[in-house]
Amino acid sequence: MTLSKAIIRHPVIAQICFWIVALLLIGVLWQGAVVMFEVPRFVVPTPAATIEMLFNNGPMVRELLWQTFKETVSGYIIGAAVGFLLAVFMSQLPLMGRLIYPALVTSQAIPIVGIAAPLVIIFGFGMTPKLIVVGWIVFFPVVVNVMDGLAQVDQDQINLARLLGGTRLRTFLIVKLPACLGPLFSGLKIGASYAVTGAVIGEWTASSRMGLGTYLLSANAQMNTPGVYGAMLLMTLIGVGSFVTLLVIEYVATPWRHRATSPWRRVRD
């Protein structure tokens, strides 16, 4: 088997290649639509003009990108951690879970913009409101998916682990945690797709430093169309990059989902 065939047959690399091809295809369709329908450049610039604007303003673009990326990643980690711990707590104490779950659902019914405004009053302008907004978006899909994963663990496996002398902690680490990793990563990938949205909304309401969200509003007010589309493009790259990164982490963390035999079996053989 040649190296190229081996790379393509690798599930993660193949999936990343498909993502790259899909993004390039979107760029080609964008370019073709602007040229074919003769769309005015002040309405929709070409991808080439948008990318040229980003390169011509490299230092500013890097600062904007880093600010929004930092907000997205920090809020995402906080939201994912809170969601996972809350799901474990609710699964271990079902009565408390039944009391907390309706409140979680109610919290998601509140428009995220409506949450961001009071956070500014409480915490002021700065990083804290933006992290809370991002975490607010991320934690709910993590909670729901992890709770579903823990609820579907085979009870016979749990009973066997306890029969063999496993403590509650060891039973959780050896039996329950591996069983809920699939649902966990599903929730994490959903959160990764929307985390940058929370960062942008946070910048619109509570920004003390300019990020991609505030730059988008500024460029729109100045009729800087390439700047508007450039900011949108960078936000999209943050979301897509986060999703693809989680695909790689999921592949490494759940080897049993894509291997026919355990690696320990091969070592013994």
TIRO-755130 format. One line per 10 residues: their letters; for each residue x, y, z of N, C-alpha, C. Coordinates in Angstrom, 3 decimals. Layout:
A	X,Y,Z,X,Y,Z,X,Y,Z; ... .
END
This chain:
MTLSKAIIRH	0.836,-1.185,0.000,0.000,0.000,0.000,0.883,1.251,0.000; 0.620,2.162,-0.945,1.414,3.382,-1.021,1.050,4.315,0.129; 1.953,5.295,0.341,1.735,6.238,1.432,0.464,7.050,1.219; 0.203,7.468,-0.024,-0.994,8.280,-0.294,-2.267,7.506,-0.003; -2.299,6.210,-0.392,-3.482,5.394,-0.122,-3.650,5.176,1.372; -2.537,4.979,2.081,-2.617,4.778,3.527,-3.170,6.021,4.219; -2.762,7.202,3.742,-3.250,8.448,4.331,-4.741,8.608,4.091; -5.178,8.345,2.861,-6.587,8.511,2.524,-7.448,7.531,3.307; -6.930,6.314,3.542,-7.718,5.314,4.249,-7.757,5.568,5.750; -6.871,6.423,6.261,-6.914,6.777,7.680,-8.171,7.604,7.923 .
PVIAQICFWI	-9.044,7.199,8.850,-10.350,7.865,8.982,-10.271,9.345,9.298; -9.388,9.743,10.197,-9.313,11.157,10.578,-8.719,11.985,9.455; -7.612,11.520,8.883,-6.974,12.275,7.796,-7.914,12.391,6.609; -8.614,11.309,6.295,-9.572,11.347,5.187,-10.673,12.361,5.454; -11.148,12.395,6.706,-12.203,13.343,7.045,-11.706,14.779,6.951; -10.474,15.027,7.401,-9.906,16.375,7.298,-9.749,16.776,5.833; -9.345,15.823,5.001,-9.220,16.111,3.563,-10.566,16.493,2.969; -11.620,15.785,3.371,-12.955,16.124,2.883,-13.365,17.527,3.338; -13.007,17.887,4.581,-13.312,19.227,5.077,-12.607,20.278,4.230; -11.331,20.038,3.930,-10.568,21.006,3.132,-11.171,21.147,1.745 .
VALLLIGVLW	-11.510,20.019,1.129,-12.112,20.056,-0.207,-13.450,20.793,-0.181; -14.249,20.534,0.868,-15.553,21.193,0.975,-15.395,22.706,1.111; -14.437,23.145,1.930,-14.203,24.582,2.098,-13.708,25.222,0.804; -12.821,24.514,0.098,-12.358,25.033,-1.191,-13.500,25.113,-2.198; -14.392,24.130,-2.155,-15.544,24.141,-3.069,-16.457,25.322,-2.763; -16.658,25.616,-1.479,-17.468,26.780,-1.116,-16.833,28.060,-1.656; -15.498,28.162,-1.550,-14.807,29.328,-2.081,-14.960,29.453,-3.593; -14.878,28.326,-4.287,-15.038,28.347,-5.747,-16.454,28.771,-6.125; -17.461,28.229,-5.425,-18.853,28.601,-5.708,-19.090,30.075,-5.402; -18.493,30.552,-4.334,-18.607,31.974,-3.980,-18.024,32.835,-5.099 .
QGAVVMFEVP	-16.806,32.518,-5.535,-16.154,33.269,-6.602,-16.986,33.203,-7.882; -17.469,32.011,-8.221,-18.232,31.848,-9.453,-19.542,32.615,-9.430; -20.224,32.620,-8.266,-21.504,33.323,-8.178,-21.310,34.823,-8.326; -20.266,35.379,-7.714,-20.016,36.817,-7.807,-19.713,37.216,-9.241; -18.889,36.406,-9.919,-18.507,36.730,-11.303,-19.663,36.486,-12.268; -20.351,35.354,-12.134,-21.404,34.984,-13.077,-22.581,35.954,-13.025; -22.991,36.310,-11.799,-24.162,37.183,-11.660,-23.779,38.660,-11.573; -22.477,38.954,-11.744,-21.987,40.326,-11.744,-22.463,41.091,-10.511; -22.275,40.483,-9.375,-22.670,41.109,-8.111,-21.718,42.258,-7.820; -22.233,43.433,-7.478,-21.337,44.563,-7.165,-20.396,44.211,-6.016 .
RFVVPTPAAT	-19.145,44.652,-6.133,-18.142,44.298,-5.130,-18.435,44.933,-3.776; -19.203,46.045,-3.770,-19.532,46.655,-2.487,-20.668,45.903,-1.788; -21.282,44.944,-2.484,-22.320,44.095,-1.878,-21.711,42.771,-1.426; -21.049,42.079,-2.352,-20.375,40.820,-2.035,-19.008,40.829,-2.714; -17.929,40.964,-1.975,-16.598,40.913,-2.596,-16.235,39.476,-2.949; -15.270,39.332,-3.811,-14.798,37.993,-4.160,-13.946,37.431,-3.012; -13.799,36.112,-2.939,-12.901,35.536,-1.932,-11.490,36.092,-2.028; -11.025,36.320,-3.269,-9.671,36.849,-3.460,-9.534,38.232,-2.829; -10.549,39.095,-3.015,-10.494,40.434,-2.429,-10.556,40.370,-0.905; -11.334,39.433,-0.387,-11.449,39.284,1.060,-10.133,38.819,1.669 .
IEMLFNNGPM	-9.519,37.818,1.055,-8.246,37.303,1.562,-7.145,38.350,1.406; -7.195,39.109,0.314,-6.199,40.172,0.116,-6.303,41.216,1.222; -7.532,41.571,1.614,-7.720,42.524,2.702,-7.115,41.993,3.999; -7.305,40.702,4.262,-6.762,40.116,5.483,-5.236,40.166,5.491; -4.617,39.873,4.358,-3.158,39.904,4.275,-2.615,41.331,4.358; -3.321,42.271,3.761,-2.857,43.656,3.779,-2.932,44.275,5.173; -3.771,43.700,6.032,-3.919,44.205,7.399,-3.505,43.133,8.399; -2.372,42.481,8.102,-1.925,41.336,8.872,-1.818,41.568,10.370; -1.083,42.589,10.845,-0.938,42.795,12.294,-2.283,43.002,13.000; -3.154,43.835,12.413,-4.461,44.080,13.018,-5.306,42.817,13.030 .
VRELLWQTFK	-5.289,42.076,11.918,-6.090,40.855,11.809,-5.630,39.821,12.824; -4.325,39.683,12.996,-3.811,38.715,13.973,-4.253,39.066,15.385; -4.247,40.362,15.714,-4.678,40.782,17.054,-6.164,40.509,17.256; -6.977,40.821,16.252,-8.415,40.564,16.347,-8.690,39.068,16.470; -8.002,38.284,15.636,-8.205,36.838,15.647,-7.803,36.236,16.984; -6.679,36.676,17.527,-6.209,36.134,18.803,-7.186,36.465,19.934; -7.724,37.688,19.930,-8.649,38.090,20.984,-9.911,37.224,20.968; -10.508,37.048,19.805,-11.731,36.242,19.710,-11.432,34.763,19.946; -10.299,34.290,19.454,-9.914,32.897,19.679,-9.714,32.624,21.166; -9.063,33.546,21.866,-8.828,33.381,23.304,-10.145,33.337,24.062 .
ETVSGYIIGA	-11.073,34.214,23.719,-12.383,34.211,24.369,-13.136,32.915,24.093; -13.072,32.460,22.842,-13.807,31.252,22.464,-13.263,30.026,23.187; -11.952,29.845,23.160,-11.351,28.650,23.757,-11.508,28.655,25.274; -11.268,29.801,25.908,-11.377,29.869,27.370,-12.808,29.604,27.827; -13.774,30.257,27.189,-15.169,30.029,27.549,-15.614,28.618,27.247; -15.089,28.056,26.157,-15.453,26.690,25.782,-14.962,25.690,26.832; -13.732,25.840,27.274,-13.186,24.926,28.283,-13.984,25.022,29.581; -14.313,26.252,29.989,-15.098,26.435,31.212,-16.475,25.798,31.072; -17.153,26.066,29.960,-18.487,25.519,29.756,-18.495,24.003,29.672; -17.501,23.426,28.978,-17.426,21.975,28.856,-17.156,21.319,30.204 .
AVGFLLAVFM	-16.250,21.918,30.989,-15.931,21.352,32.303,-17.130,21.422,33.235; -17.804,22.576,33.266,-18.992,22.713,34.120,-20.080,21.747,33.678; -20.285,21.627,32.370,-21.312,20.721,31.866,-21.039,19.272,32.216; -19.782,18.849,32.079,-19.432,17.462,32.388,-19.608,17.172,33.878; -19.087,18.053,34.732,-19.194,17.840,36.176,-20.642,17.867,36.637; -21.439,18.760,36.063,-22.844,18.840,36.438,-23.596,17.585,36.009; -23.265,17.052,34.836,-23.919,15.830,34.365,-23.577,14.646,35.265; -22.309,14.549,35.679,-21.908,13.469,36.585,-22.626,13.605,37.920; -22.699,14.826,38.436,-23.387,15.066,39.711,-24.858,14.671,39.616; -25.521,15.053,38.533,-26.944,14.757,38.372,-27.187,13.266,38.182 .
SQLPLMGRLI	-26.243,12.572,37.536,-26.415,11.131,37.344,-26.185,10.360,38.637; -25.309,10.867,39.502,-25.045,10.208,40.774,-26.151,10.475,41.795; -26.825,11.615,41.678,-27.919,11.972,42.579,-29.166,12.231,41.742; -29.888,11.178,41.369,-31.025,11.338,40.445,-32.086,12.315,40.928; -32.346,12.342,42.233,-33.359,13.259,42.745,-32.960,14.709,42.496; -31.698,15.029,42.785,-31.211,16.373,42.508,-31.234,16.667,41.009; -30.916,15.636,40.205,-30.950,15.810,38.760,-32.325,16.188,38.253; -33.365,15.559,38.824,-34.731,15.889,38.405,-35.119,17.302,38.778; -34.543,17.810,39.859,-34.832,19.180,40.266,-34.061,20.196,39.431; -32.834,19.854,39.059,-31.970,20.795,38.336,-32.298,20.834,36.846 .
YPALVTSQAI	-32.674,19.688,36.273,-32.850,19.588,34.817,-33.855,20.603,34.269; -35.044,20.778,34.893,-35.968,21.802,34.362,-35.365,23.198,34.354; -34.552,23.505,35.372,-33.909,24.822,35.399,-32.924,24.968,34.238; -32.213,23.879,33.903,-31.282,23.938,32.775,-32.014,24.187,31.467; -33.129,23.484,31.272,-33.908,23.674,30.045,-34.445,25.105,29.971; -34.915,25.613,31.107,-35.428,26.985,31.145,-34.338,27.988,30.812; -33.123,27.731,31.286,-32.022,28.656,31.014,-31.718,28.754,29.532; -31.930,27.676,28.797,-31.651,27.696,27.366,-32.769,28.342,26.569; -33.943,28.519,27.194,-35.050,29.192,26.513,-34.876,30.706,26.513; -33.988,31.214,27.369,-33.730,32.656,27.416,-32.811,33.026,26.258 .
PIVGIAAPLV	-33.159,34.026,25.442,-32.258,34.438,24.344,-30.887,34.812,24.891; -29.856,34.380,24.198,-28.501,34.596,24.684,-28.170,36.093,24.757; -28.767,36.901,23.874,-28.541,38.350,23.933,-29.147,38.914,25.212; -30.298,38.352,25.622,-30.924,38.802,26.861,-30.099,38.466,28.087; -29.282,37.418,28.014,-28.404,37.064,29.127,-27.175,37.962,29.143; -26.666,38.281,27.957,-25.424,39.053,27.880,-25.572,40.445,28.476; -26.719,41.087,28.275,-26.896,42.456,28.770,-26.828,42.548,30.295; -27.559,41.709,31.054,-27.420,41.787,32.522,-26.028,41.436,33.018; -25.317,40.576,32.284,-23.966,40.212,32.721,-23.039,41.421,32.714; -23.273,42.339,31.770,-22.456,43.553,31.728,-22.713,44.397,32.972 .
IIFGFGMTPK	-23.992,44.458,33.399,-24.333,45.236,34.588,-23.685,44.633,35.829; -23.666,43.287,35.882,-23.153,42.606,37.071,-21.626,42.611,37.108; -20.998,42.241,35.972,-19.544,42.032,35.950,-18.777,43.159,35.250; -19.486,44.078,34.610,-18.813,45.163,33.914,-18.244,44.715,32.575; -17.553,45.629,31.915,-16.929,45.327,30.633,-15.620,44.580,30.880; -15.330,43.642,30.032,-14.113,42.858,30.183,-14.322,41.425,29.726; -13.450,40.546,30.197,-13.448,39.170,29.743,-14.539,38.321,30.398; -14.865,38.598,31.661,-15.765,37.723,32.413,-17.121,37.535,31.745; -17.844,38.590,31.340,-19.144,38.363,30.697,-19.041,37.526,29.420; -17.979,37.723,28.658,-17.822,36.975,27.407,-17.582,35.493,27.677 .
LIVVGWIVFF	-16.786,35.202,28.713,-16.549,33.797,29.055,-17.831,33.129,29.520; -18.641,33.853,30.285,-19.906,33.283,30.758,-20.850,33.017,29.589; -20.907,33.932,28.632,-21.792,33.741,27.477,-21.367,32.516,26.673; -20.073,32.388,26.415,-19.587,31.216,25.667,-19.861,29.935,26.453; -19.528,29.952,27.747,-19.783,28.778,28.566,-21.249,28.430,28.636; -22.119,29.448,28.650,-23.567,29.234,28.697,-24.034,28.460,27.466; -23.468,28.770,26.323,-23.843,28.088,25.083,-23.317,26.662,25.059; -22.116,26.451,25.587,-21.448,25.159,25.445,-21.959,24.130,26.445; -22.251,24.555,27.689,-22.435,23.559,28.743,-23.689,22.721,28.561; -24.766,23.270,27.953,-26.021,22.530,27.881,-25.928,21.271,27.011 .
PVVVNVMDGL	-25.412,21.351,25.770,-25.288,20.100,25.006,-24.376,19.076,25.653; -23.364,19.537,26.399,-22.487,18.608,27.109,-23.255,17.915,28.223; -24.031,18.676,28.994,-24.822,18.087,30.087,-25.780,17.037,29.556; -26.536,17.377,28.534,-27.564,16.467,28.019,-26.941,15.193,27.458; -25.887,15.323,26.672,-25.279,14.155,26.047,-24.592,13.249,27.071; -23.890,13.836,28.036,-23.217,13.019,29.047,-24.243,12.307,29.925; -25.320,12.978,30.285,-26.363,12.331,31.082,-26.979,11.160,30.329; -27.232,11.343,29.042,-27.775,10.238,28.233,-26.778,9.089,28.154; -25.494,9.418,27.994,-24.485,8.373,27.926,-24.373,7.599,29.219; -24.400,8.290,30.346,-24.313,7.611,31.636,-25.563,6.780,31.921 .
AQVDQDQINL	-26.713,7.247,31.453,-27.958,6.505,31.681,-28.013,5.222,30.867; -27.248,5.134,29.784,-27.299,3.970,28.903,-26.193,2.963,29.173; -25.407,3.183,30.222,-24.359,2.219,30.567,-25.011,0.904,30.983; -24.461,-0.207,30.503,-24.999,-1.526,30.822,-24.930,-1.771,32.333; -26.079,-1.992,32.944,-26.123,-2.196,34.386,-25.406,-3.471,34.802; -25.380,-4.473,33.931,-24.674,-5.711,34.262,-23.170,-5.464,34.420; -22.616,-4.578,33.582,-21.196,-4.249,33.718,-20.920,-3.528,35.039; -21.828,-2.657,35.434,-21.658,-1.959,36.705,-21.728,-2.943,37.868; -22.691,-3.850,37.802,-22.830,-4.842,38.877,-21.611,-5.752,38.946; -21.080,-6.124,37.776,-19.894,-6.977,37.755,-18.699,-6.251,38.365 .
ARLLGGTRLR	-18.528,-4.975,38.032,-17.405,-4.206,38.588,-17.514,-4.101,40.106; -18.703,-3.900,40.601,-18.878,-3.813,42.051,-18.693,-5.173,42.708; -19.107,-6.236,42.012,-18.926,-7.576,42.550,-17.451,-7.924,42.679; -16.654,-7.396,41.765,-15.214,-7.642,41.802,-14.488,-6.701,42.769; -15.217,-5.931,43.531,-14.620,-5.081,44.548,-14.318,-3.671,44.110; -14.841,-3.255,42.978,-14.579,-1.900,42.496,-15.320,-0.862,43.323; -14.626,0.179,43.704,-15.259,1.281,44.407,-16.101,2.095,43.428; -16.871,3.022,43.963,-17.709,3.861,43.092,-16.842,4.661,42.119; -15.695,5.161,42.612,-14.816,5.943,41.747,-14.204,5.075,40.653; -13.696,3.893,41.025,-13.078,3.006,40.032,-14.119,2.508,39.030 .
TFLIVKLPAC	-15.320,2.236,39.494,-16.379,1.809,38.583,-16.702,2.919,37.586; -16.692,4.151,38.070,-16.960,5.270,37.167,-15.850,5.411,36.131; -14.594,5.326,36.577,-13.464,5.534,35.668,-13.317,4.403,34.658; -13.610,3.162,35.081,-13.349,2.007,34.221,-14.561,1.641,33.369; -15.762,1.826,33.896,-16.965,1.379,33.196,-17.755,2.567,32.630; -18.129,3.509,33.479,-19.041,4.563,33.049,-18.382,5.597,32.140; -17.171,6.030,32.506,-16.523,7.078,31.717,-16.254,6.651,30.278; -15.667,5.466,30.022,-15.489,5.064,28.613,-16.805,4.952,27.855; -17.871,4.535,28.559,-19.157,4.359,27.887,-19.786,5.687,27.484; -19.465,6.761,28.202,-20.085,8.052,27.889,-19.186,8.956,27.055 .
LGPLFSGLKI	-18.002,8.477,26.649,-17.112,9.328,25.861,-17.708,9.665,24.495; -18.386,8.696,23.876,-19.026,8.969,22.587,-20.042,10.091,22.684; -21.050,9.988,23.585,-21.978,11.105,23.766,-21.296,12.399,24.202; -20.248,12.287,25.028,-19.529,13.482,25.464,-18.955,14.231,24.275; -18.293,13.527,23.376,-17.696,14.199,22.224,-18.771,14.733,21.281; -19.926,14.083,21.232,-21.027,14.641,20.434,-21.439,16.002,20.985; -21.568,16.097,22.313,-21.900,17.382,22.916,-20.799,18.410,22.737; -19.550,17.961,22.844,-18.431,18.888,22.669,-18.381,19.437,21.251; -18.676,18.596,20.267,-18.641,19.059,18.878,-19.780,20.031,18.594; -20.939,19.781,19.196,-22.039,20.744,19.040,-21.642,22.086,19.658 .
GASYAVTGAV	-21.068,22.030,20.863,-20.641,23.260,21.515,-19.560,23.991,20.748; -18.645,23.239,20.116,-17.568,23.866,19.346,-18.105,24.647,18.161; -19.210,24.179,17.599,-19.783,24.865,16.437,-20.391,26.209,16.804; -20.843,26.343,18.048,-21.550,27.556,18.456,-20.749,28.440,19.410; -19.601,27.962,19.871,-18.846,28.730,20.869,-18.431,30.098,20.342; -17.994,30.160,19.098,-17.549,31.447,18.545,-18.719,32.419,18.460; -19.946,31.909,18.291,-21.123,32.779,18.300,-21.260,33.473,19.648; -21.046,32.711,20.726,-21.099,33.308,22.056,-20.035,34.361,22.252; -18.832,34.105,21.744,-17.759,35.091,21.874,-18.106,36.382,21.145; -18.693,36.261,19.957,-19.056,37.449,19.184,-20.159,38.234,19.882 .
IGEWTASSRM	-21.179,37.531,20.385,-22.259,38.218,21.107,-21.702,38.904,22.354; -20.780,38.235,23.036,-20.157,38.852,24.195,-19.387,40.111,23.835; -18.718,40.098,22.684,-17.983,41.289,22.248,-18.937,42.425,21.910; -20.067,42.103,21.342,-21.027,43.148,20.989,-21.586,43.853,22.222; -21.663,43.151,23.340,-22.310,43.724,24.520,-21.333,44.109,25.630; -20.167,43.473,25.672,-19.299,43.668,26.847,-17.830,43.770,26.487; -17.513,44.297,25.321,-16.125,44.271,24.887,-15.382,45.519,25.365; -14.262,45.285,26.031,-13.357,46.382,26.369,-12.168,46.409,25.420; -11.982,45.323,24.651,-10.938,45.250,23.629,-11.556,44.751,22.335; -11.081,45.274,21.226,-11.681,44.929,19.948,-11.336,43.502,19.549 .
GLGTYLLSAN	-12.362,42.735,19.142,-12.189,41.409,18.579,-12.862,41.361,17.225; -13.043,40.179,16.701,-13.660,40.050,15.378,-15.103,40.546,15.377; -15.814,40.326,16.496,-17.206,40.773,16.567,-17.335,42.281,16.520; -16.549,42.981,17.328,-16.608,44.443,17.321,-16.058,45.008,16.007; -15.041,44.343,15.443,-14.519,44.795,14.149,-15.580,44.638,13.061; -16.365,43.563,13.136,-17.431,43.341,12.156,-18.422,44.504,12.173; -18.829,44.935,13.358,-19.755,46.068,13.457,-19.111,47.349,12.928; -17.839,47.564,13.263,-17.146,48.764,12.814,-17.003,48.781,11.295; -16.622,47.632,10.711,-16.471,47.553,9.255,-17.809,47.745,8.561; -18.873,47.217,9.155,-20.204,47.362,8.558,-20.640,48.830,8.572 .
AQMNTPGVYG	-20.361,49.537,9.671,-20.727,50.952,9.750,-19.950,51.791,8.744; -18.736,51.375,8.419,-17.895,52.107,7.477,-18.066,51.635,6.034; -19.018,50.721,5.801,-19.249,50.134,4.474,-17.994,49.464,3.934; -17.211,48.897,4.836,-15.999,48.161,4.458,-16.395,46.706,4.206; -16.910,46.434,3.028,-17.455,45.103,2.734,-16.398,44.009,2.824; -15.204,44.173,2.258,-14.198,43.116,2.440,-13.877,42.856,3.906; -13.901,43.926,4.725,-13.654,43.733,6.147,-14.747,42.919,6.818; -15.996,43.168,6.431,-17.126,42.415,6.992,-17.000,40.935,6.641; -16.759,40.654,5.370,-16.656,39.254,4.947,-15.374,38.608,5.480; -14.322,39.396,5.629,-13.095,38.858,6.202,-13.296,38.426,7.643 .
AMLLMTLIGV	-14.002,39.257,8.429,-14.295,38.887,9.811,-15.159,37.635,9.867; -16.157,37.565,8.991,-17.010,36.366,8.939,-16.193,35.127,8.590; -15.255,35.287,7.659,-14.419,34.157,7.259,-13.562,33.666,8.417; -12.975,34.577,9.170,-12.130,34.185,10.300,-12.960,33.539,11.413; -14.159,34.055,11.656,-15.039,33.411,12.644,-15.374,31.989,12.218; -15.630,31.812,10.936,-15.947,30.470,10.420,-14.766,29.537,10.601; -13.561,30.036,10.343,-12.370,29.202,10.496,-12.166,28.783,11.949; -12.487,29.672,12.905,-12.372,29.309,14.321,-13.329,28.172,14.644; -14.575,28.286,14.180,-15.565,27.245,14.443,-15.207,25.928,13.792; -14.827,25.975,12.525,-14.470,24.745,11.809,-13.208,24.129,12.395 .
GSFVTLLVIE	-12.217,24.981,12.701,-10.984,24.461,13.294,-11.222,23.795,14.633; -12.114,24.363,15.444,-12.442,23.753,16.733,-13.102,22.398,16.536; -14.007,22.310,15.583,-14.706,21.057,15.317,-13.735,19.978,14.842; -12.860,20.333,13.917,-11.907,19.355,13.391,-10.919,18.926,14.469; -10.509,19.858,15.309,-9.609,19.503,16.420,-10.256,18.476,17.328; -11.533,18.631,17.604,-12.241,17.664,18.440,-12.358,16.306,17.751; -12.472,16.294,16.435,-12.486,15.022,15.713,-11.187,14.253,15.960; -10.064,14.970,15.919,-8.769,14.328,16.152,-8.670,13.831,17.590; -9.079,14.669,18.551,-9.022,14.265,19.955,-9.933,13.066,20.201; -11.096,13.071,19.596,-12.023,11.944,19.755,-11.422,10.648,19.211 .
YVATPWRHRA	-10.731,10.744,18.081,-10.102,9.560,17.489,-9.047,8.981,18.420; -8.272,9.860,19.047,-7.214,9.403,19.956,-7.810,8.869,21.258; -8.847,9.525,21.765,-9.401,9.171,23.073,-10.308,7.949,23.041; -10.823,7.586,21.876,-11.742,6.431,21.788,-11.224,5.442,20.739; -10.091,4.798,20.990,-9.522,3.895,19.980,-10.391,2.677,19.721; -11.207,2.263,20.696,-12.029,1.064,20.511,-13.141,1.257,19.474; -13.401,2.509,19.100,-14.474,2.759,18.135,-14.029,2.562,16.698; -12.702,2.468,16.466,-12.214,2.299,15.099,-11.163,1.202,14.994; -11.041,0.367,16.046,-10.121,-0.770,15.983,-10.886,-2.046,16.208; -10.547,-3.063,15.423,-11.242,-4.331,15.557,-10.833,-5.067,16.826 .
TSPWRRVRD	-9.609,-4.878,17.259,-9.113,-5.542,18.464,-8.455,-4.533,19.374; -8.344,-4.882,20.631,-7.704,-4.009,21.603,-6.195,-3.972,21.360; -5.542,-2.822,21.577,-4.084,-2.775,21.431,-3.379,-3.689,22.399; -4.004,-3.945,23.577,-3.394,-4.851,24.530,-3.384,-6.283,23.999; -4.382,-6.607,23.172,-4.435,-7.951,22.591,-3.255,-8.166,21.645; -2.947,-7.137,20.880,-1.834,-7.263,19.950,-0.510,-7.360,20.691; -0.393,-6.670,21.825,0.848,-6.736,22.592,1.040,-8.142,23.147; -0.039,-8.746,23.664,0.078,-10.089,24.211,0.403,-11.107,23.118; -0.198,-10.899,21.933,0.055,-11.835,20.842,1.474,-11.690,20.304 .
END
